[in-house]
Amino acid sequence: MSRIGALQLRDAVLDEGSFRSWDAPPLAVATSDSYRAELVAAAEATGLDEAVLTGEGLVFGRRVAVVAGEFDFLAGSIGVAAAERITAAVQRATAERLPLVASPSSGGTRMQEGTVAFLQMVKITAAVQLHKQAHLPYLVYLRHPTTGGVFASWGSLGHVTAAEPGALIGFLGPRVYEHLYGEPFPSGIQTAENLHRHGVIDAVVPLDMLRATLNRALTVVSDAPGPPPEAPPAEPPADVPAWTSVEASRRPDRPGVGHLLRHGTTDRVLLSGTGRGEAATTLLALARFGGQPAVVLGQRRVIGGMVGPAALREARRGMALAAGLHLALVLVIDTAGPALTVEAEQGGLAGEIARCLADLVTLDTPTLSVLIGQGSGGPALAMVPADRVLAAQHGWLAPLPPEGASAIVYRDLDHAAELAAAQGVRSADLLRNGIVDTVVGEHPDAADEPLEFTHRLSATIAAELHLLRDVPAETRLQRRLDRYRRIGLP
C-alpha cells in the first residue's frame, strides 16, 4: 500500500499555513562515508533533513505540538539525531503545556548506529511519560508501517491511539521474521484492523477523517468546560416493588450506555480495549455531557452476558485515563454479574475486581457512578464508589442476582422476588441508605421512553459534573472516603 508522508500528515491535520517548525539542524552523528552518503541521499529524496519533523500548529484554532515520522528517510529509523529532535519537541510541548500529536511511521532502530541508537528509545519514552504525568494529552496516529522499537516505545503510549486503515503495525518486522524462521509472518495479524479488534489500539481512522477525530478528542481533553447546565427538577422515587425494577432492568430494549452516548453526549470518541490485546464488553469513550467533559466507562447491555477479567482491566484503563488527563470519570453500571467460568478464575477475576475497587475509591479526579440497570455482584461493586452516585428508577444493586440469593438461602429460585425486597436492592432503598444520591425517574419505564429518559439522565449527569469540578481535590477525596466509611453504621 502507499505510504502517507510526514508532510502530507502535517498538512492534513493542521489549519492551513499554521505550522511552525521546531527543528534545529540535526546532530552530525555519521561515522562513515557510506552512512553520510545515505543521509544525503535520503534528504534529497524526501526534502527533509531527518526521519522526523517536529513543530507546532493549530487544529481548528487550537495550539498543538506535532511529531511526525517519515518512512522514506531511511525507513523512518530512529538514531541519535532523530531521537534528540523528538525528545526536545516533547519537552517543549510539556513546558508550553500543549497537547502532543505523534504520528510514527518507522521500521524501528537505525541499524547504522547500532546499540547506541537502540537506547534512544529510553529518553523518548521518559519524555513522553513526563508529558503525560503533567496531565497533558498525548494522542498517537500510527501510519503504515510502524514496527520495532518505535512501536514498542512512543508509538504505544498514547492516551488515545488510532491507526491508518490497512497499516502494517507490529513489533516484529515481517522481513526479520521471514529470515529467522524461513516462512512469511502469518497474514492479517499485524494490521491496524486486527489490532483494533483485539483492543490494542482504539480506532482505525482514514487520513481524511483524522482532523475531525482529533478535534473531537481535543474538545474533550483540552477545551474548557461549558457553562453551568440546568439540572432537571428532582423527583422522589416511585414506590414500586423491587421485583418490578429487576424485571424492567432486564428488558432487552432498555436503553444502556450505548444509547446514552449516542443521544445524551456530544464530541464522542469511542476507545477500544485494554491496550493489552484484549477486547472486552466494557465501553470506553471520551465525551461531553451538556458541555462538561468526561471519560465514560460503561458496562454494555449484553443480555445474559457476564463480566470477565478483561472487562475489568478495560475499566481500570478508563480510570487511569481519567486520572491522567484530569478529566471527570462517569461510570455506567449495567451488569448481570461476574463470569463464573474456569477462564475467569484463571484470568484473575477476583483480583481485577479488587484492583478496580481500590483504584476507583482513591482516584484523584471527580467521579460519578450511574446505576442505569442491573447492578449484580462484584463487577457492579467495583464501579460504585464514586463521589456521587445516580440511579435510574429501575436501577438496582445487590451482591447476587435475586435468583442467586434465593438459591443460597432457600435452595430454590422461587423466592427471588421476596429476597429482592428484603435485601433493599431497589433505587428507593439505595437512596434511603445513602448509597445513591439522586434517582432519575422513569415514566414508567425507560424502555418505553428511551429518548426522554436519556435526556433527563444526561442533564442530571452534566449538572453533577459541574458541581463536582468546583470541589477541591483533597476535600473531594476525603468526602468520598468518609461516605463509604459511614454506610450501614447506625
Solvent accessible surface area in square Angstrom, and as a share of the most:
residue,aa,sasa,rsa
1,M,123,0.55
2,S,97,0.63
3,R,107,0.39
4,I,20,0.10
5,G,20,0.19
6,A,0,0.00
7,L,69,0.34
8,Q,96,0.43
9,L,2,0.01
10,R,53,0.19
11,D,92,0.48
12,A,33,0.25
13,V,2,0.01
14,L,10,0.05
15,D,28,0.15
16,E,179,0.80
17,G,65,0.62
18,S,17,0.11
19,F,39,0.16
20,R,145,0.53
21,S,70,0.45
22,W,34,0.12
23,D,46,0.24
24,A,69,0.54
25,P,119,0.75
26,P,49,0.31
27,L,98,0.49
28,A,111,0.86
29,V,37,0.21
30,A,19,0.15
31,T,127,0.74
32,S,46,0.30
33,D,110,0.57
34,S,76,0.49
35,Y,8,0.03
36,R,114,0.42
37,A,60,0.47
38,E,67,0.30
39,L,38,0.19
40,V,87,0.50
41,A,56,0.44
42,A,7,0.06
43,A,33,0.26
44,E,139,0.62
45,A,84,0.65
46,T,27,0.16
47,G,68,0.65
48,L,26,0.13
49,D,67,0.35
50,E,5,0.02
51,A,0,0.00
52,V,1,0.01
53,L,8,0.04
54,T,1,0.01
55,G,0,0.00
56,E,26,0.12
57,G,1,0.01
58,L,60,0.30
59,V,0,0.00
60,F,107,0.45
61,G,54,0.52
62,R,39,0.14
63,R,100,0.36
64,V,0,0.00
65,A,1,0.00
66,V,2,0.01
67,V,2,0.01
68,A,0,0.00
69,G,4,0.04
70,E,13,0.06
71,F,37,0.16
72,D,77,0.40
73,F,1,0.00
74,L,38,0.19
75,A,45,0.35
76,G,1,0.01
77,S,9,0.06
78,I,2,0.01
79,G,0,0.00
80,V,30,0.17
81,A,5,0.04
82,A,0,0.00
83,A,0,0.00
84,E,72,0.32
85,R,19,0.07
86,I,1,0.01
87,T,11,0.07
88,A,51,0.40
89,A,3,0.03
90,V,2,0.01
91,Q,104,0.46
92,R,103,0.38
93,A,0,0.00
94,T,32,0.18
95,A,85,0.66
96,E,66,0.30
97,R,141,0.52
98,L,10,0.05
99,P,11,0.07
100,L,1,0.00
101,V,3,0.02
102,A,1,0.01
103,S,1,0.00
104,P,0,0.00
105,S,1,0.00
106,S,2,0.01
107,G,40,0.39
108,G,1,0.01
109,T,20,0.12
110,R,0,0.00
111,M,150,0.67
112,Q,74,0.33
113,E,31,0.14
114,G,32,0.31
115,T,97,0.56
116,V,93,0.54
117,A,0,0.00
118,F,123,0.51
119,L,93,0.46
120,Q,22,0.10
121,M,16,0.07
122,V,94,0.54
123,K,63,0.27
124,I,0,0.00
125,T,45,0.26
126,A,49,0.38
127,A,5,0.04
128,V,1,0.01
129,Q,75,0.33
130,L,108,0.54
131,H,0,0.00
132,K,39,0.17
133,Q,110,0.49
134,A,26,0.20
135,H,68,0.31
136,L,10,0.05
137,P,7,0.04
138,Y,2,0.01
139,L,5,0.03
140,V,6,0.03
141,Y,4,0.01
142,L,0,0.00
143,R,0,0.00
144,H,27,0.12
145,P,16,0.10
146,T,0,0.00
147,T,11,0.06
148,G,15,0.14
149,G,16,0.16
150,V,0,0.00
151,F,24,0.10
152,A,62,0.48
153,S,9,0.06
154,W,3,0.01
155,G,0,0.00
156,S,61,0.40
157,L,44,0.22
158,G,17,0.16
159,H,12,0.06
160,V,16,0.09
161,T,13,0.08
162,A,9,0.07
163,A,0,0.00
164,E,11,0.05
165,P,47,0.29
166,G,37,0.35
167,A,0,0.00
168,L,45,0.22
169,I,0,0.00
170,G,5,0.05
171,F,134,0.56
172,L,56,0.28
173,G,17,0.16
174,P,45,0.28
175,R,189,0.69
176,V,79,0.45
177,Y,35,0.13
178,E,85,0.38
179,H,152,0.68
180,L,117,0.58
181,Y,137,0.52
182,G,68,0.65
183,E,91,0.41
184,P,96,0.61
185,F,50,0.21
186,P,76,0.48
187,S,108,0.70
188,G,42,0.40
189,I,83,0.42
190,Q,21,0.09
191,T,38,0.22
192,A,0,0.00
193,E,60,0.27
194,N,16,0.08
195,L,23,0.12
196,H,65,0.29
197,R,151,0.55
198,H,91,0.41
199,G,0,0.00
200,V,47,0.27
201,I,3,0.01
202,D,4,0.02
203,A,24,0.18
204,V,40,0.23
205,V,10,0.06
206,P,49,0.31
207,L,29,0.15
208,D,126,0.66
209,M,108,0.48
210,L,6,0.03
211,R,63,0.23
212,A,49,0.38
213,T,20,0.11
214,L,12,0.06
215,N,38,0.19
216,R,85,0.31
217,A,4,0.03
218,L,0,0.00
219,T,22,0.13
220,V,1,0.00
221,V,15,0.09
222,S,46,0.30
223,D,48,0.25
224,A,80,0.62
225,P,48,0.30
226,G,18,0.17
227,P,110,0.69
228,P,94,0.59
229,P,35,0.22
230,E,156,0.70
231,A,50,0.38
232,P,38,0.24
233,P,120,0.76
234,A,99,0.77
235,E,60,0.27
236,P,118,0.74
237,P,32,0.20
238,A,52,0.40
239,D,126,0.66
240,V,34,0.20
241,P,91,0.57
242,A,4,0.03
243,W,63,0.22
244,T,58,0.33
245,S,0,0.00
246,V,0,0.00
247,E,96,0.43
248,A,9,0.07
249,S,0,0.00
250,R,72,0.26
251,R,76,0.28
252,P,110,0.69
253,D,79,0.41
254,R,7,0.03
255,P,7,0.04
256,G,8,0.08
257,V,2,0.01
258,G,20,0.19
259,H,30,0.13
260,L,2,0.01
261,L,4,0.02
262,R,145,0.53
263,H,79,0.35
264,G,10,0.09
265,T,10,0.06
266,T,78,0.45
267,D,44,0.23
268,R,86,0.31
269,V,9,0.05
270,L,105,0.52
271,L,10,0.05
272,S,22,0.14
273,G,3,0.03
274,T,11,0.06
275,G,43,0.41
276,R,162,0.59
277,G,34,0.33
278,E,41,0.18
279,A,62,0.48
280,A,25,0.20
281,T,56,0.33
282,T,5,0.03
283,L,14,0.07
284,L,1,0.00
285,A,0,0.00
286,L,0,0.00
287,A,0,0.00
288,R,17,0.06
289,F,0,0.00
290,G,49,0.47
291,G,21,0.20
292,Q,1,0.00
293,P,16,0.10
294,A,0,0.00
295,V,0,0.00
296,V,0,0.00
297,L,0,0.00
298,G,0,0.00
299,Q,8,0.04
300,R,106,0.39
301,R,49,0.18
302,V,75,0.43
303,I,106,0.54
304,G,61,0.58
305,G,24,0.23
306,M,92,0.41
307,V,9,0.05
308,G,16,0.15
309,P,15,0.09
310,A,23,0.18
311,A,6,0.05
312,L,2,0.01
313,R,36,0.13
314,E,2,0.01
315,A,1,0.01
316,R,67,0.25
317,R,47,0.17
318,G,0,0.00
319,M,1,0.00
320,A,65,0.51
321,L,10,0.05
322,A,0,0.00
323,A,24,0.18
324,G,19,0.19
325,L,9,0.04
326,H,102,0.46
327,L,11,0.06
328,A,14,0.11
329,L,0,0.00
330,V,0,0.00
331,L,0,0.00
332,V,0,0.00
333,I,1,0.00
334,D,6,0.03
335,T,5,0.03
336,A,18,0.14
337,G,1,0.01
338,P,24,0.15
339,A,16,0.12
340,L,146,0.73
341,T,63,0.37
342,V,100,0.57
343,E,127,0.57
344,A,3,0.02
345,E,121,0.54
346,Q,147,0.65
347,G,32,0.30
348,G,29,0.28
349,L,10,0.05
350,A,79,0.61
351,G,24,0.23
352,E,8,0.04
353,I,29,0.15
354,A,57,0.44
355,R,106,0.39
356,C,0,0.00
357,L,55,0.28
358,A,56,0.43
359,D,46,0.24
360,L,0,0.00
361,V,32,0.18
362,T,78,0.45
363,L,17,0.09
364,D,85,0.44
365,T,2,0.01
366,P,18,0.11
367,T,0,0.00
368,L,0,0.00
369,S,0,0.00
370,V,0,0.00
371,L,4,0.02
372,I,2,0.01
373,G,0,0.00
374,Q,19,0.08
375,G,0,0.00
376,S,0,0.00
377,G,8,0.08
378,G,20,0.19
379,P,0,0.00
380,A,0,0.00
381,L,90,0.45
382,A,0,0.00
383,M,2,0.01
384,V,9,0.05
385,P,8,0.05
386,A,0,0.00
387,D,15,0.08
388,R,81,0.30
389,V,3,0.02
390,L,0,0.00
391,A,0,0.00
392,A,0,0.00
393,Q,8,0.04
394,H,8,0.04
395,G,0,0.00
396,W,0,0.00
397,L,30,0.15
398,A,7,0.06
399,P,96,0.61
400,L,61,0.31
401,P,34,0.21
402,P,1,0.01
403,E,47,0.21
404,G,23,0.22
405,A,5,0.04
406,S,0,0.00
407,A,44,0.34
408,I,124,0.63
409,V,89,0.51
410,Y,89,0.34
411,R,218,0.80
412,D,45,0.23
413,L,113,0.56
414,D,125,0.65
415,H,54,0.24
416,A,6,0.05
417,A,46,0.35
418,E,93,0.42
419,L,18,0.09
420,A,0,0.00
421,A,66,0.51
422,A,79,0.61
423,Q,81,0.36
424,G,15,0.15
425,V,1,0.01
426,R,51,0.19
427,S,0,0.00
428,A,18,0.14
429,D,8,0.04
430,L,4,0.02
431,L,62,0.31
432,R,163,0.60
433,N,76,0.39
434,G,37,0.36
435,I,33,0.17
436,V,4,0.02
437,D,41,0.21
438,T,34,0.20
439,V,8,0.05
440,V,8,0.04
441,G,5,0.05
442,E,11,0.05
443,H,97,0.43
444,P,100,0.63
445,D,15,0.08
446,A,0,0.00
447,A,13,0.10
448,D,85,0.44
449,E,21,0.09
450,P,47,0.30
451,L,82,0.41
452,E,95,0.43
453,F,1,0.00
454,T,3,0.02
455,H,99,0.44
456,R,45,0.16
457,L,1,0.00
458,S,11,0.07
459,A,32,0.25
460,T,13,0.07
461,I,0,0.00
462,A,1,0.00
463,A,12,0.09
464,E,14,0.06
465,L,5,0.03
466,H,30,0.13
467,L,113,0.56
468,L,12,0.06
469,R,97,0.36
470,D,101,0.52
471,V,30,0.17
472,P,82,0.51
473,A,43,0.33
474,E,138,0.62
475,T,49,0.29
476,R,21,0.08
477,L,61,0.30
478,Q,98,0.43
479,R,147,0.54
480,R,3,0.01
481,L,68,0.34
482,D,54,0.28
483,R,28,0.10
484,Y,53,0.20
485,R,192,0.70
486,R,148,0.54
487,I,61,0.31
488,G,76,0.73
489,L,114,0.57
490,P,178,1.12
